[in-house]
Amino acid sequence: MIPMIHFTRGTNSLRWIWILFILSLIIASVCPAAAARDVRVAVPDLRPSLFLDEKGEPAGFFVDLLEDLAAEEGWNLIWIKGTLSESWDRLLEGDIDLL
């Protein structure tokens, strides 16, 4: 059995708390979550874990992991191709987020 909350004249503050709670739920459900975060990921040729396939698309074990993680976290993955040395330099300069 679910207890019911009854408002009386002396519980104005409780009423406002419930109203604010319900409004925040409505706003949270209507407004999209925080905008997708762009995450720049290096794609050096590290077969079979991370590489570009014949079509020039990122492929490999780490790509699958990152795409699953990005879907859960709301990330927008931006793949940056380059050599391993270029990728390290980009990471040190802050041009990419993940290597």
Backbone torsions as a table, in degrees:
resi	resn	phi	psi	omega
1	MET	NA	130.7	-178.8
2	ILE	-92.2	124.6	179.2
3	PRO	-69.6	142.0	179.0
4	MET	-100.3	142.1	177.5
5	ILE	-101.1	123.8	178.6
6	HIS	-109.7	129.8	179.2
7	PHE	-89.1	137.2	174.3
8	THR	-119.9	177.9	-177.5
9	ARG	-61.3	-28.9	-175.6
10	GLY	-86.1	3.6	-175.1
11	THR	-117.6	44.6	179.1
12	ASN	-61.6	-39.1	-179.2
13	SER	-65.1	-39.0	177.7
14	LEU	-65.3	-37.5	177.7
15	ARG	-62.5	-44.4	179.9
16	TRP	-66.5	-34.8	176.8
17	ILE	-62.7	-44.9	179.4
18	TRP	-65.4	-40.6	179.4
19	ILE	-63.4	-45.5	178.2
20	LEU	-64.3	-38.0	178.0
21	PHE	-63.0	-46.2	-179.7
22	ILE	-66.1	-41.3	177.2
23	LEU	-62.6	-40.7	179.1
24	SER	-65.7	-35.2	175.9
25	LEU	-65.4	-41.5	179.1
26	ILE	-64.4	-46.1	179.9
27	ILE	-62.5	-42.4	-179.7
28	ALA	-65.2	-33.5	-179.1
29	SER	-80.1	-28.9	-178.1
30	VAL	-84.6	-44.5	-178.3
31	CYS	-77.7	139.6	176.6
32	PRO	-66.4	156.0	176.8
33	ALA	-61.6	174.8	179.8
34	ALA	-49.7	143.3	-177.8
35	ALA	-53.7	146.5	-179.2
36	ALA	-57.3	135.5	179.0
37	ARG	-87.8	128.8	175.5
38	ASP	-76.9	125.0	177.8
39	VAL	-120.0	117.0	-178.7
40	ARG	-90.1	123.9	-174.5
41	VAL	-121.6	130.8	178.0
42	ALA	-75.5	144.8	176.9
43	VAL	-126.5	78.2	172.1
44	PRO	-79.6	167.2	179.9
45	ASP	-84.9	92.9	179.3
46	LEU	-123.0	63.2	-177.8
47	ARG	-61.3	142.4	1.4
48	PRO	-94.7	4.1	-173.8
49	SER	-80.8	-31.8	-177.2
50	LEU	-157.2	120.0	-178.5
51	PHE	-166.7	172.8	173.8
52	LEU	-98.6	131.7	179.8
53	ASP	-78.8	-172.1	-177.3
54	GLU	-61.3	-27.2	-179.7
55	LYS	-88.6	-1.0	-178.2
56	GLY	83.3	13.4	179.5
57	GLU	-95.4	145.0	176.7
58	PRO	-61.5	140.1	-179.9
59	ALA	-146.8	165.6	177.2
60	GLY	118.0	173.3	-176.7
61	PHE	-58.3	-47.1	-178.0
62	PHE	-66.7	-30.8	177.0
63	VAL	-63.9	-44.9	178.3
64	ASP	-60.9	-44.4	178.9
65	LEU	-62.5	-46.8	-178.0
66	LEU	-66.4	-36.9	178.9
67	GLU	-67.2	-37.1	175.8
68	ASP	-65.8	-44.7	178.8
69	LEU	-63.4	-41.9	180.0
70	ALA	-62.7	-38.2	178.8
71	ALA	-64.6	-39.4	180.0
72	GLU	-71.8	-38.0	-175.0
73	GLU	-91.7	-7.3	-178.8
74	GLY	76.5	31.5	179.7
75	TRP	-88.8	149.9	171.1
76	ASN	-107.9	106.5	-177.1
77	LEU	-79.0	130.7	175.3
78	ILE	-116.8	114.3	-175.5
79	TRP	-88.5	127.4	-179.0
80	ILE	-116.2	112.4	-179.3
81	LYS	-83.9	154.3	179.6
82	GLY	165.7	174.3	178.3
83	THR	-75.7	168.9	178.4
84	LEU	-62.8	-40.8	178.6
85	SER	-63.8	-44.4	177.2
86	GLU	-62.2	-39.2	-179.1
87	SER	-65.3	-40.9	177.0
88	TRP	-61.8	-43.8	179.2
89	ASP	-61.9	-43.1	179.4
90	ARG	-63.5	-38.6	178.7
91	LEU	-64.7	-44.5	179.6
92	LEU	-64.9	-33.4	179.7
93	GLU	-83.6	-8.2	-179.6
94	GLY	83.3	14.3	179.1
95	ASP	-78.9	-20.7	175.2
96	ILE	-130.1	162.6	-177.9
97	ASP	-102.4	-33.0	-176.1
98	LEU	-132.4	144.5	174.6
99	LEU	-133.4	NA	NA
